[in-house]
Amino acid sequence: MLFPPHAFIIEHSFRVPGLGLLVLPTAPAPAWLATLVLHAAVPLVLHRPGQPPLPLPATLEELARPDQPAAYALLLDADPGGPLPTGAWLAFENS
């Protein structure tokens, strides 16, 4: 599958109870993640194979795991209707 050059290609996602769906990018993460301010709202569009694009808000979060460097992730403030399929990706709302 071909993705746009600035796409946030989703590697993993998991529900954070009471907060939303946390999504982690494939490596390497898109460079634009590092330009965002932590916890700031970001208007995104979720693209899933075989489904229409879904506009939704997200926030940039920093995820720290034991014995690993911190990584950026996006917290989706919406319920896209279950686990995200392979090939799902995110883009800025206006791109």
ABEGO torsion letter per residue (X at the ends): XBBBAABBBBABBBBBBGAEBBBBBBOBBBAAAAABBBGBBBBBBBBBBGBBBBBBBBBBBBBBBBGBBBBBBBBBBBBAGEBBBBGBBBBBAAX
